[in-house]
Amino acid sequence: MTNFTTAHVDVTAPRTELHELLGLTGAEISINSLPAGASVPFVHSHQKNEEIYGVLAGKGKAEIDGETVELTAGDWVRIAPAGKRRFFAADDEGITYVCVQVKADSLGGYTTDDAVM
C-alpha cells in the first residue's frame, strides 16, 4: 500500500469529482468548466460544508446571497455553508474552476502546526 494516489483530469470536461479518483477521505474536490454564456443550473447551499473556489482559467461571476462577485483566473473565494451560491461564465468567455468542499470549522491545524519534520 502506498501513501499517495495520482490521477489525470480533463479540465475541459464539464465536471470531474476527485473523491473516487483519489480516494479522498477529508475533502470533496471537483474541477468544473462552463462554456461562455453558461451557468450552473441551480442555486445551492450546504448544511455543514464550506466551499473554497479557485478560478483556474477564464472569467465569470458568482452570485452569493444576492451579491455579485466578478471572477477571473487567479481569484479565490470561500463561501460559508449557509451562503446561497450560483456560478456563471462570462458571455464572451468560459470559466474553469476548482471547488474544494470541507466540513466548516474542522481544521485542526495549518501546515506549520501539523507538519512532521
C-alpha distances in whole Angstrom, upper triangle without the diagonal:
4,7,9,10,14,17,20,23,26,28,32,30,32,29,25,23,20,18,17,16,14,13,15,16,19,21,22,23,25,27,30,33,37,40,43,45,42,41,38,40,40,41,38,37,34,34,32,30,31,31,30,32,32,34,32,35,39,41,42,42,41,43,42,44,47,47,46,44,44,41,40,37,36,37,34,35,34,36,36,35,39,39,41,39,40,39,41,41,44,47,47,43,40,37,33,32,28,28,26,26,26,27,30,31,27,26,26,26,26,24,27,27,23,22,21,22
4,6,8,11,14,18,21,24,26,29,28,30,27,24,22,18,17,16,15,12,12,14,15,18,19,21,21,23,25,28,31,35,37,41,43,40,39,37,39,39,39,37,35,33,34,31,29,29,29,28,29,29,31,29,32,36,38,39,40,39,41,40,43,45,45,44,41,41,38,37,34,32,34,32,33,32,34,34,33,37,38,39,37,38,37,39,39,42,45,44,41,37,35,31,29,26,26,24,25,24,26,29,29,26,24,24,24,24,22,24,24,21,19,18,20
4,7,11,14,18,20,24,25,28,28,29,26,23,20,17,16,16,15,11,11,12,13,15,17,19,19,21,23,27,30,33,36,39,41,39,37,35,38,37,37,34,33,31,31,28,26,26,26,25,26,26,29,27,30,34,36,37,37,36,39,37,40,43,42,41,38,39,35,35,32,30,31,29,30,29,30,31,31,34,35,36,35,36,35,37,37,40,43,43,39,36,33,29,27,23,23,21,22,21,23,26,26,22,21,21,21,20,18,20,21,17,15,15,17
4,7,10,14,16,20,21,25,24,26,23,19,18,14,13,14,12,8,9,11,13,14,15,16,16,18,20,23,26,30,33,36,38,35,34,32,35,35,35,32,31,29,30,27,25,25,24,23,24,23,25,24,27,30,33,34,34,33,36,35,38,40,39,38,36,36,32,31,28,27,28,26,27,27,29,29,29,33,33,34,33,33,32,34,34,37,40,39,35,32,29,26,24,20,21,19,20,20,22,25,25,22,21,21,21,20,18,21,21,18,16,17,18
4,7,11,13,17,18,22,21,23,20,16,15,11,11,11,8,6,8,9,12,14,14,15,14,16,17,21,23,27,30,33,35,33,31,29,32,32,32,30,30,28,29,27,24,24,23,22,22,22,24,22,25,28,31,32,33,32,34,34,36,39,38,37,34,34,31,30,27,26,27,25,27,26,28,29,28,32,32,33,31,31,30,32,31,34,37,37,33,30,27,23,22,18,19,17,19,19,22,25,26,23,22,23,23,22,20,23,24,21,19,20,22
4,7,10,14,15,19,18,20,18,14,14,10,12,11,8,6,10,11,15,16,16,15,14,15,15,19,21,25,27,30,33,30,30,28,31,31,32,30,30,28,30,28,25,25,23,21,21,20,22,20,22,26,28,30,31,30,33,33,36,38,37,36,33,32,29,28,25,24,25,24,26,26,28,29,29,32,32,32,30,30,28,30,29,32,34,34,30,27,24,21,19,17,18,17,19,20,23,26,28,25,24,25,25,23,21,24,26,23,21,22,23
4,6,10,12,15,15,17,15,11,11,8,11,10,6,7,10,12,16,17,16,15,13,13,13,16,18,22,24,27,30,27,27,25,28,29,30,28,28,27,29,27,24,24,22,21,20,19,20,18,20,23,26,27,29,28,31,31,34,36,35,34,31,31,27,26,23,23,24,23,25,25,27,28,28,31,31,31,28,28,26,27,26,29,32,31,27,24,22,18,17,15,17,16,19,20,24,26,28,26,25,27,27,25,23,27,28,25,24,25,27
4,7,9,12,12,15,14,11,12,10,13,13,9,10,14,15,19,20,18,16,14,13,11,14,16,19,21,24,27,25,25,24,27,28,29,28,29,28,30,29,26,25,22,21,20,18,18,16,18,21,24,25,27,27,30,31,34,36,35,33,30,29,25,24,21,21,23,22,25,25,27,29,29,32,31,31,28,27,24,25,24,27,29,28,24,21,19,16,16,14,17,17,20,22,26,28,30,28,27,29,29,27,25,29,30,28,26,28,29
4,6,9,8,11,10,7,9,9,12,12,9,11,14,15,19,20,17,15,12,10,8,11,12,16,17,21,23,21,21,20,23,24,26,25,26,26,28,27,24,23,20,19,17,16,16,13,15,18,20,22,24,24,27,28,31,32,32,29,27,26,23,21,19,19,21,20,22,23,25,27,27,30,28,28,25,23,21,22,20,23,25,25,21,18,16,13,13,12,14,15,18,21,24,27,29,27,27,29,29,27,26,29,31,28,28,30,31
4,5,6,9,9,8,11,12,15,15,12,15,18,18,22,23,20,17,14,11,9,10,10,13,15,18,21,19,19,19,22,24,25,25,26,27,30,29,26,25,22,20,18,17,16,13,14,16,19,20,22,23,26,28,31,32,31,29,26,25,22,20,18,19,21,21,23,24,25,28,28,30,29,28,25,23,20,20,18,21,23,22,19,15,14,11,12,12,15,17,20,23,27,29,31,30,29,32,32,30,29,32,34,32,31,33,34
4,6,8,8,8,11,12,16,17,14,16,19,19,22,22,19,16,13,10,7,7,7,11,12,15,18,16,17,17,20,22,23,23,24,25,28,27,24,23,19,18,15,13,12,9,10,12,15,17,19,20,23,24,28,29,28,25,23,21,18,16,14,16,17,18,20,21,23,26,26,28,26,25,22,20,17,17,15,18,20,19,15,12,11,7,9,10,13,15,18,21,25,27,29,29,28,31,30,28,27,31,33,31,30,33,34
4,6,8,9,13,15,18,19,17,19,22,22,25,25,22,19,16,12,9,8,6,9,9,13,16,14,15,15,18,21,23,23,25,26,29,29,26,25,21,20,17,15,13,11,11,12,15,16,18,20,23,25,28,28,28,25,23,21,18,17,15,17,19,19,21,23,24,27,27,29,27,26,22,20,17,16,14,16,18,17,13,10,10,8,10,12,15,18,20,24,27,29,32,31,31,34,34,32,31,34,36,34,34,36,38
4,6,7,11,13,16,16,15,17,20,20,23,24,21,17,14,11,8,7,6,9,10,14,16,14,14,14,16,19,21,21,23,24,27,27,24,24,20,20,17,16,15,14,13,15,17,17,19,20,23,24,28,28,28,25,24,23,20,19,18,20,21,21,22,23,24,26,26,28,26,25,21,19,16,16,15,18,19,19,16,12,12,9,11,12,14,17,19,23,26,28,31,30,30,34,34,32,31,35,36,34,34,37,38
4,7,10,13,16,17,16,19,21,20,23,23,20,16,14,10,8,6,5,6,9,12,14,11,11,10,13,15,17,18,20,21,25,25,22,22,18,18,16,16,14,14,14,14,15,15,17,17,19,21,24,25,25,22,21,20,18,18,17,19,20,20,20,21,21,24,23,25,23,21,18,15,13,13,12,16,17,17,15,11,10,9,10,12,13,16,18,21,25,26,30,29,30,33,33,32,32,35,36,35,35,38,39
4,7,10,13,13,13,15,17,17,20,20,16,13,10,7,6,4,6,9,12,15,17,13,13,11,13,15,17,16,18,19,22,22,19,19,16,16,14,14,14,14,14,16,17,16,17,17,19,20,23,24,25,23,21,21,18,19,18,19,19,18,19,19,19,22,21,23,21,20,17,15,13,14,14,18,20,20,17,14,12,10,10,10,10,13,14,18,21,23,26,26,26,30,30,29,29,32,33,31,32,34,36
4,6,9,10,9,12,14,14,17,17,14,11,9,5,5,7,9,12,15,19,20,17,16,14,17,18,19,18,20,19,22,22,19,19,16,16,14,15,15,14,16,18,19,19,20,19,22,23,26,27,27,25,24,23,21,20,19,20,20,19,20,20,20,22,21,24,23,22,19,18,16,17,17,21,23,23,20,16,14,11,11,10,10,12,14,17,20,23,26,24,25,28,28,27,27,30,31,29,29,32,34
4,6,7,8,9,11,10,13,14,11,7,6,4,7,9,12,15,18,21,23,19,18,15,18,18,19,17,18,17,20,19,16,16,14,15,14,15,16,16,18,20,21,21,21,20,22,22,25,27,27,26,24,24,22,22,20,21,21,19,19,19,19,20,19,22,21,21,19,18,17,19,19,23,25,26,23,19,17,14,12,10,9,10,11,14,17,20,23,21,22,25,25,25,25,28,29,26,27,29,32
4,6,5,6,8,7,11,12,9,7,5,6,8,11,14,18,21,24,26,23,21,19,21,21,22,20,20,19,21,20,17,17,15,15,15,15,17,16,19,21,23,23,24,22,25,24,27,29,29,28,26,26,23,23,21,21,21,19,20,19,20,21,20,23,23,23,21,21,20,22,22,26,28,29,25,21,19,15,13,10,10,10,11,13,17,19,22,20,20,23,23,22,22,26,26,24,24,26,28
4,6,6,5,5,8,9,8,6,7,8,11,14,18,21,24,27,28,25,23,20,22,22,22,20,20,18,19,18,15,16,15,16,16,18,20,19,22,25,26,26,26,24,26,25,28,30,30,29,28,28,25,26,24,24,23,21,21,20,20,21,19,23,23,23,22,22,21,24,25,28,31,32,28,25,22,19,16,13,12,11,11,12,15,18,20,18,19,21,22,22,22,26,25,23,23,25,28
4,5,5,7,10,12,11,10,10,11,13,16,19,22,25,29,30,27,25,22,24,24,25,23,23,21,22,21,18,20,19,19,20,21,22,22,24,27,28,28,28,27,29,28,31,33,33,33,31,31,28,29,27,26,27,24,25,24,24,25,23,26,26,26,25,25,24,26,27,30,33,33,30,26,24,21,19,16,15,14,14,16,18,22,24,21,22,24,25,25,25,28,28,25,26,27,30
4,6,8,12,14,13,11,10,11,12,15,18,21,24,28,29,26,25,23,25,25,26,24,25,23,25,23,21,22,20,20,20,20,21,20,22,25,27,28,28,27,30,29,32,34,34,33,31,31,28,27,25,25,26,24,25,24,25,26,25,28,28,28,26,25,24,26,26,30,32,32,29,25,23,19,18,15,15,15,16,17,20,23,26,23,23,25,26,25,24,28,28,25,25,27,29
4,5,9,11,11,10,10,11,13,17,20,23,26,29,31,28,27,25,27,27,27,25,25,23,24,22,20,20,19,19,19,19,21,20,23,26,28,28,29,28,30,29,32,34,34,33,31,31,28,27,25,24,25,23,24,23,24,25,24,27,28,28,26,26,25,27,27,31,33,34,30,26,24,20,18,15,15,14,15,16,18,22,23,21,20,22,23,22,21,24,25,21,21,23,25
4,6,10,10,10,11,13,16,19,22,25,29,32,33,30,28,26,28,27,28,25,24,22,23,21,19,20,19,19,21,21,24,23,26,29,30,30,31,29,31,30,32,35,35,34,32,33,30,30,28,27,27,25,25,24,24,25,23,27,27,28,27,27,27,29,30,33,36,36,33,29,26,23,21,17,16,15,15,15,17,21,22,19,19,21,22,22,21,25,24,21,21,23,25
4,6,6,7,8,11,14,18,21,24,28,31,32,29,27,24,26,25,25,23,21,19,20,18,15,16,16,16,18,19,21,21,24,27,28,28,28,26,28,27,29,32,32,31,29,30,27,28,26,24,24,22,22,20,21,21,20,24,24,25,24,25,24,27,28,31,34,35,31,28,25,21,19,15,14,11,11,11,13,17,18,16,16,18,19,19,18,22,22,18,19,21,24
4,6,8,11,14,17,20,24,27,30,33,34,31,29,26,28,26,26,23,21,18,18,16,14,16,16,17,19,21,24,24,27,30,31,30,30,27,29,27,29,32,32,32,30,32,29,30,28,27,26,23,23,20,21,20,19,23,24,25,24,26,26,29,30,34,37,37,34,31,27,24,21,18,16,13,11,10,12,15,16,13,14,15,17,18,18,21,20,17,18,20,23
4,7,10,14,17,20,23,26,30,32,33,30,28,25,27,25,24,21,19,16,16,13,11,13,13,14,17,18,22,22,26,28,29,29,28,25,27,25,27,30,30,30,28,29,27,28,26,24,24,20,20,17,18,17,16,20,21,23,22,24,24,27,29,32,35,36,33,30,26,23,20,16,14,10,9,7,8,12,13,10,10,12,14,15,15,19,18,15,17,19,22
4,6,10,13,16,20,22,26,29,29,27,24,21,23,22,21,18,16,14,15,12,9,10,10,11,13,15,18,19,22,25,25,25,24,22,23,22,24,27,26,26,24,26,23,24,23,21,20,17,17,14,15,15,14,18,19,20,19,20,21,24,25,28,31,32,29,26,22,19,16,12,10,7,6,5,8,11,13,11,11,14,15,15,16,20,19,17,18,21,24
4,7,10,13,17,19,23,26,26,23,21,18,20,19,19,16,15,13,14,13,10,10,9,10,12,14,17,17,20,23,23,22,22,20,21,20,22,25,25,25,23,24,22,23,21,20,20,17,16,14,14,15,14,17,18,18,17,18,18,21,22,26,29,30,27,23,20,17,14,10,8,6,5,7,10,13,15,14,14,18,19,18,19,23,23,20,22,24,27
4,7,10,14,17,20,23,24,21,19,17,19,19,19,16,16,15,17,16,12,12,9,9,10,11,13,14,17,19,20,20,20,18,20,20,22,25,24,23,21,22,19,20,18,17,17,14,15,14,15,16,15,19,18,19,17,17,16,19,20,23,26,27,23,20,17,13,11,7,6,4,6,9,12,15,17,16,16,19,20,19,19,23,23,21,22,25,27
4,6,10,13,16,19,21,18,16,14,17,17,17,16,16,16,18,18,14,14,11,11,10,11,12,12,15,17,18,18,18,16,19,19,22,24,24,22,20,20,18,18,17,17,16,15,15,15,15,17,17,20,19,18,16,15,14,16,17,20,23,24,20,17,14,11,8,6,5,7,9,12,15,17,20,20,20,23,23,22,22,26,27,25,25,28,30
4,7,10,14,17,18,16,15,13,16,17,18,17,18,18,21,21,17,16,13,12,10,10,10,9,11,13,15,15,16,16,19,19,23,24,23,22,19,19,16,16,14,15,15,14,15,16,17,19,19,22,20,20,17,15,13,15,14,18,20,21,17,14,11,7,6,5,6,9,12,15,19,20,23,23,22,26,26,24,24,27,28,27,27,30,31
4,7,10,13,15,12,11,10,13,14,16,16,17,18,22,21,18,17,13,13,10,10,10,10,11,12,13,13,14,13,16,18,21,22,21,19,18,17,14,14,13,15,15,14,15,16,17,19,19,21,19,18,15,13,10,11,11,14,17,18,14,11,8,6,5,6,8,11,13,17,20,22,25,25,25,28,28,27,27,30,31,30,30,33,35
4,7,10,12,9,10,10,13,15,17,18,20,21,25,25,22,20,17,16,12,12,10,10,9,9,11,11,13,14,17,19,22,22,22,19,18,16,14,13,13,15,15,16,17,18,19,22,22,24,21,20,16,14,10,10,9,12,14,14,11,7,6,4,7,9,11,15,17,21,24,25,28,28,28,32,31,30,30,33,34,33,33,36,38
4,7,8,6,7,8,11,14,15,17,19,22,25,26,23,21,18,17,14,14,11,12,11,9,10,9,11,12,15,18,21,21,20,17,16,15,13,13,13,16,16,17,17,19,19,23,23,24,21,19,15,12,9,7,6,9,11,12,9,5,5,6,9,12,13,17,19,23,26,27,30,30,30,34,34,32,32,36,37,36,36,39,41
4,6,6,8,11,13,16,18,20,23,25,29,30,27,25,22,21,17,17,14,14,11,9,10,10,13,15,17,20,23,23,22,19,18,16,15,14,15,18,18,19,20,23,23,26,26,27,24,22,18,15,12,9,6,8,9,9,7,4,7,9,12,15,17,21,23,26,29,30,34,34,34,38,37,35,35,39,40,39,39,42,44
4,6,9,12,14,17,19,21,24,27,30,31,28,27,23,22,18,18,15,15,12,9,9,9,12,14,17,20,23,22,21,18,17,15,14,13,14,18,18,20,21,23,23,27,27,28,25,22,19,15,12,9,5,6,5,5,4,4,7,11,14,17,19,23,25,29,31,32,35,36,36,39,39,37,37,40,42,41,41,44,46
4,7,11,12,15,17,20,23,26,29,31,28,26,23,23,19,19,16,17,15,12,11,9,11,13,15,18,21,19,19,16,16,14,14,15,17,20,19,21,21,23,23,26,27,26,23,21,17,14,11,7,5,6,4,7,7,7,10,13,15,19,20,24,25,29,31,32,35,36,36,40,40,38,39,42,43,42,43,46,48
4,7,9,12,14,17,20,23,26,28,25,24,21,21,17,18,16,17,15,13,12,10,11,12,14,17,20,19,19,16,16,15,14,15,17,20,19,20,20,22,21,24,24,24,21,18,15,11,9,6,6,8,8,10,10,8,9,12,14,17,17,21,22,26,29,29,33,33,34,38,38,36,37,40,41,40,41,44,46
4,6,8,10,13,16,19,23,24,22,20,18,18,15,16,15,16,15,13,12,9,9,10,11,14,16,15,16,14,14,14,13,15,17,19,18,18,17,19,18,21,20,20,18,15,11,8,6,4,6,9,10,13,12,10,10,12,13,15,15,19,19,23,25,26,29,30,31,35,35,34,35,38,39,38,39,42,44
4,6,8,10,13,16,19,21,19,18,15,16,14,16,15,17,17,15,14,12,11,10,11,13,15,15,16,15,15,15,15,17,18,20,18,18,17,17,16,18,18,18,15,13,10,6,6,6,9,12,14,16,15,12,11,12,12,14,13,16,17,20,22,23,27,27,28,32,33,32,33,36,37,36,37,40,42
4,7,10,14,16,20,22,20,20,18,19,17,19,19,21,20,19,18,15,14,13,12,14,16,16,17,16,17,18,18,20,22,24,22,21,20,20,18,20,19,19,17,13,11,8,9,9,12,15,16,19,18,15,15,16,16,17,16,19,19,22,24,25,29,29,31,35,36,35,36,40,40,39,40,43,46
4,6,10,13,16,19,18,17,16,18,17,19,19,22,22,21,19,16,14,12,11,12,13,14,16,15,17,18,18,21,23,24,22,21,19,19,16,17,16,15,13,10,8,7,9,11,14,17,18,21,20,18,17,17,17,18,16,18,17,20,22,22,26,27,29,32,34,33,35,38,38,37,39,42,45
4,7,11,14,16,15,15,14,16,15,18,19,22,22,21,19,16,13,10,9,9,10,11,13,13,15,17,17,20,22,23,21,19,16,16,13,14,13,12,10,6,5,5,8,11,15,17,19,22,21,19,18,18,17,17,15,17,16,19,19,20,23,25,26,30,31,31,33,36,36,35,37,41,43
4,7,10,13,12,12,11,14,14,18,19,22,23,22,21,18,15,12,11,10,10,12,14,15,16,18,18,21,23,23,21,18,16,14,11,12,10,9,8,5,6,7,10,13,17,20,22,25,24,21,19,19,17,17,14,15,13,15,16,16,20,21,23,27,28,28,30,34,33,32,35,38,41
4,7,9,9,9,9,13,14,17,19,22,24,24,22,19,17,13,12,10,10,13,14,16,16,19,19,22,23,23,20,18,15,13,9,8,6,5,6,5,6,9,12,16,19,22,25,27,26,23,21,20,18,17,13,14,11,13,13,13,16,18,20,24,25,26,28,31,30,30,32,35,38
4,6,6,7,9,13,14,18,21,23,25,26,24,22,20,16,15,13,13,16,18,19,19,22,21,24,25,25,22,19,16,13,10,8,5,6,8,8,10,13,15,19,22,25,28,30,28,25,23,22,19,17,13,13,10,11,10,10,14,15,18,21,23,24,26,29,28,27,30,33,36
4,6,9,11,15,17,21,24,26,29,30,28,26,23,19,18,16,15,19,20,22,22,25,25,28,28,28,25,21,18,15,12,10,6,7,10,11,13,16,19,23,26,29,31,34,32,29,26,25,22,20,16,15,12,11,9,10,13,14,17,20,23,24,27,29,28,27,30,33,36
4,7,10,14,16,20,23,26,28,29,28,26,24,20,20,17,17,21,22,23,23,25,25,27,28,26,24,20,17,14,12,9,6,8,11,13,15,18,20,24,27,30,33,35,33,30,27,25,22,19,15,13,10,8,6,6,9,10,13,16,19,20,23,26,24,23,26,29,32
4,6,10,13,16,19,22,25,26,25,23,21,18,18,15,16,20,20,21,20,23,22,24,24,23,20,17,14,11,9,7,5,9,10,12,13,16,17,21,24,27,30,32,29,26,23,21,18,15,12,10,6,5,4,5,9,10,12,15,17,18,21,24,23,21,24,27,30
4,7,10,13,17,19,22,23,22,21,18,15,16,13,14,18,18,18,17,20,19,21,21,20,17,13,11,7,6,5,5,8,9,11,11,14,16,19,22,24,28,30,27,24,21,19,16,14,10,8,6,6,6,5,9,10,12,15,17,17,19,22,22,21,23,27,30
4,6,10,13,16,18,20,19,17,16,13,14,12,14,17,17,17,15,17,15,18,18,16,14,11,8,6,5,7,7,10,10,11,10,12,13,16,18,21,25,26,24,21,17,16,12,10,6,6,4,7,9,9,12,13,13,17,18,17,19,22,22,22,24,27,30
4,7,10,13,16,17,17,16,15,12,14,13,16,18,17,16,14,15,13,15,14,13,11,7,6,4,6,9,11,13,12,14,12,13,13,16,17,20,24,25,22,19,16,14,10,8,6,5,6,8,11,11,13,14,14,17,17,16,17,21,21,20,22,26,28
4,7,9,12,14,13,12,12,10,13,12,16,18,16,15,12,13,10,12,11,10,8,5,5,6,8,12,13,15,13,14,11,12,10,13,14,16,20,21,18,16,12,10,7,6,5,6,9,12,15,14,17,18,17,21,21,19,20,23,24,23,24,28,30
4,6,9,11,11,12,12,12,15,15,19,20,18,16,13,13,9,9,8,7,6,4,7,9,12,15,17,19,17,17,14,14,12,14,14,16,20,20,17,14,11,9,5,5,7,9,12,14,18,17,20,20,19,22,21,19,19,23,24,24,24,28,29
4,6,7,8,9,10,11,15,16,19,20,18,15,12,11,7,6,5,6,5,6,9,12,14,18,19,21,19,19,15,14,11,12,11,13,16,16,13,11,7,6,4,7,9,12,15,18,21,21,23,24,23,26,25,23,23,26,28,27,27,31,32
4,7,9,11,13,15,18,19,23,24,22,19,16,14,10,8,5,6,8,9,12,15,17,21,22,25,22,22,19,17,14,14,13,14,17,17,13,11,8,5,5,7,10,13,17,19,23,23,26,26,24,27,26,24,23,26,28,27,27,30,31
4,7,10,13,15,18,20,24,24,22,19,16,13,10,7,5,8,10,12,15,18,20,23,25,27,24,23,20,18,14,13,11,12,15,13,10,8,6,5,7,10,13,16,20,23,26,27,29,29,28,31,30,27,27,30,32,31,31,34,35
4,7,10,13,17,19,23,22,20,17,14,11,8,6,6,9,10,13,15,19,20,24,25,27,23,23,19,17,13,11,8,8,11,10,6,5,4,6,9,12,15,18,21,25,28,28,31,31,30,34,33,30,30,33,35,34,34,37,38
4,7,10,14,16,20,19,17,13,11,8,6,4,6,10,10,12,14,17,18,22,24,25,21,20,16,14,11,9,6,6,9,9,6,6,5,8,10,13,15,19,21,24,27,27,30,31,30,33,33,30,30,33,35,35,35,38,39
4,7,10,13,17,16,14,10,9,6,5,7,9,12,11,13,13,16,17,20,22,22,18,17,13,11,8,5,4,4,8,9,8,7,6,9,10,14,15,18,20,24,26,26,29,30,30,33,33,30,31,34,36,35,36,40,41
4,7,10,13,12,10,7,5,4,5,8,11,13,11,12,11,14,14,17,19,19,15,14,10,9,6,5,7,7,10,12,11,11,9,12,11,14,14,17,19,22,24,23,26,28,28,32,31,29,31,33,35,34,35,39,41
4,6,10,9,8,6,5,7,7,11,13,14,11,11,9,11,11,14,15,15,11,10,7,6,4,6,9,10,14,16,15,13,11,13,11,13,13,16,16,19,21,20,23,25,25,29,29,28,29,32,33,33,34,38,40
4,7,6,5,5,6,9,11,14,17,18,15,14,12,13,11,13,14,13,10,8,6,5,6,8,12,13,15,18,17,16,15,16,15,17,15,18,18,20,22,20,23,26,26,30,30,29,31,34,34,34,36,40,42
4,5,5,6,7,11,12,16,18,19,15,14,10,11,8,10,11,10,6,5,5,7,9,11,15,16,19,22,21,19,17,18,16,17,15,17,16,18,19,17,20,23,24,27,28,27,29,32,32,32,34,38,40
4,6,9,10,14,16,20,22,22,19,17,14,13,10,11,11,9,6,5,7,9,12,15,18,19,22,25,24,23,21,22,20,20,18,19,18,20,20,18,21,23,25,28,29,29,31,34,34,34,36,40,42
4,7,10,13,15,19,22,23,19,18,15,16,13,14,15,13,10,8,8,10,12,14,17,18,20,23,23,22,20,22,21,22,20,22,21,23,23,22,24,27,28,32,32,32,34,37,37,37,39,43,45
4,7,10,13,17,20,20,16,16,13,14,12,14,16,14,11,10,9,10,12,13,16,16,19,21,21,21,19,21,19,21,19,21,21,23,24,22,24,27,28,31,31,30,32,35,35,36,38,41,43
4,6,10,13,17,17,14,14,12,14,13,16,18,16,13,12,10,10,10,10,13,13,15,18,17,17,16,18,17,19,18,20,21,23,25,23,25,28,28,32,32,30,32,35,35,36,37,41,43
4,6,10,13,14,10,11,9,12,12,15,17,17,13,13,10,10,10,10,12,12,15,17,16,16,14,16,14,16,16,18,19,22,23,22,24,26,26,30,29,27,29,31,33,33,34,38,40
4,7,11,12,9,11,11,14,14,18,20,20,16,16,13,12,10,10,10,9,13,14,13,13,12,14,13,16,16,19,21,23,26,24,27,28,28,32,31,29,30,32,34,34,35,39,40
4,7,8,6,8,9,13,14,18,20,21,17,17,14,12,10,9,9,9,13,14,12,11,9,11,10,13,14,17,19,22,24,23,25,27,26,30,29,27,27,30,32,32,32,36,37
4,6,6,9,11,15,17,21,23,24,20,20,17,16,12,12,10,10,13,13,10,10,8,10,10,13,15,18,20,23,26,25,27,29,28,31,30,27,27,30,32,32,32,36,36
4,6,9,12,15,18,22,24,25,22,22,19,17,14,14,12,12,16,15,12,11,8,8,8,11,14,16,20,22,25,25,27,28,26,30,28,25,25,28,30,30,30,33,34
4,7,10,14,17,20,23,24,22,22,19,19,16,16,15,15,19,18,15,14,11,11,10,11,13,15,18,21,24,23,25,26,24,27,25,22,22,24,27,27,26,30,31
4,7,11,13,17,20,21,18,19,16,16,14,14,14,15,18,18,16,15,12,11,9,11,12,14,17,19,22,21,22,24,22,25,24,21,22,24,26,26,27,30,31
4,7,10,14,16,18,16,17,14,15,13,15,15,17,21,21,18,17,13,12,9,9,10,11,13,15,18,17,19,20,19,22,21,18,19,22,23,23,24,28,29
4,7,10,13,15,12,13,11,13,12,14,16,17,21,22,20,18,15,14,11,11,10,11,12,14,16,14,16,18,17,21,20,18,20,23,24,24,25,29,31
4,7,10,12,10,12,11,13,13,16,18,20,24,25,23,21,17,16,13,12,10,9,10,11,12,11,13,15,14,18,18,17,19,21,22,22,24,27,30
4,6,8,6,9,8,11,12,16,18,20,24,26,24,22,18,18,14,13,11,10,10,11,12,10,13,15,16,19,20,19,21,24,24,24,26,30,32
4,6,5,9,10,13,15,19,22,24,27,29,27,25,22,21,18,16,13,12,10,10,10,7,10,13,14,18,19,19,22,24,24,24,26,30,32
4,6,8,10,13,16,19,22,25,28,30,28,26,23,22,19,17,13,12,10,10,9,7,11,13,15,18,20,21,23,26,25,25,27,31,34
4,6,9,13,16,19,23,25,28,31,29,27,24,24,21,20,16,16,13,13,12,11,13,16,18,22,23,24,27,29,28,28,31,34,37
4,6,10,13,16,19,22,24,27,26,24,21,21,18,18,15,15,13,14,14,12,15,18,20,23,24,24,27,29,29,29,32,35,38
4,7,11,14,17,20,22,25,24,22,20,20,18,18,15,16,14,16,16,15,19,21,23,26,27,27,30,33,32,32,34,38,40
4,7,10,14,16,19,22,20,18,16,16,14,15,12,14,13,16,17,16,20,22,23,27,27,27,29,32,32,31,33,37,39
4,7,11,13,16,18,17,15,13,14,13,14,12,15,15,18,20,19,23,24,25,29,30,29,31,34,34,34,35,39,41
4,7,10,13,15,14,11,9,11,10,12,11,15,15,19,21,21,24,25,26,30,30,29,30,33,34,33,35,38,40
4,6,9,11,10,9,8,10,11,14,14,18,19,22,25,25,28,29,29,33,33,32,33,36,37,36,37,41,43
4,6,8,7,5,5,9,10,14,15,19,21,24,27,27,30,31,31,35,35,33,33,36,38,37,38,41,43
4,5,5,6,7,11,13,17,18,22,24,27,30,30,33,34,34,37,37,35,35,38,40,39,40,43,45
4,6,8,10,14,16,20,22,25,27,31,33,33,36,37,37,41,41,38,39,42,44,43,44,47,48
4,7,10,14,17,20,22,26,28,32,35,35,38,39,38,42,41,39,39,42,44,43,44,47,48
4,7,10,13,17,19,23,25,29,32,32,35,36,35,39,38,36,36,39,41,40,40,43,44
4,7,10,14,16,20,22,26,29,29,32,33,33,36,36,33,33,37,38,37,38,41,42
4,7,10,13,16,19,22,26,26,29,29,29,32,32,30,30,33,35,34,34,37,38
4,7,10,14,16,20,23,24,27,27,26,30,29,27,27,30,32,31,31,34,35
4,7,10,13,16,20,20,23,23,23,26,26,24,24,27,28,27,28,31,32
4,7,10,13,17,18,20,20,20,23,23,21,21,24,25,24,25,28,29
4,6,10,13,14,17,17,17,21,21,19,20,24,24,23,24,27,29
4,7,10,12,14,14,14,17,17,16,17,21,21,20,21,24,26
4,7,9,12,12,12,16,17,17,18,22,21,20,22,25,28
4,6,9,8,9,12,14,14,16,20,19,17,20,23,26
4,6,6,8,12,14,15,18,21,19,18,21,23,27
4,6,8,11,13,14,17,20,19,18,21,24,27
4,6,8,11,12,16,18,16,16,19,22,25
4,6,9,11,14,17,14,13,17,20,23
4,6,7,10,13,11,10,13,16,20
4,7,10,11,9,8,12,14,18
4,7,8,5,6,9,12,15
4,6,5,6,8,12,14
4,5,5,5,9,11
4,6,6,9,10
4,6,9,11
4,7,10
4,6
4
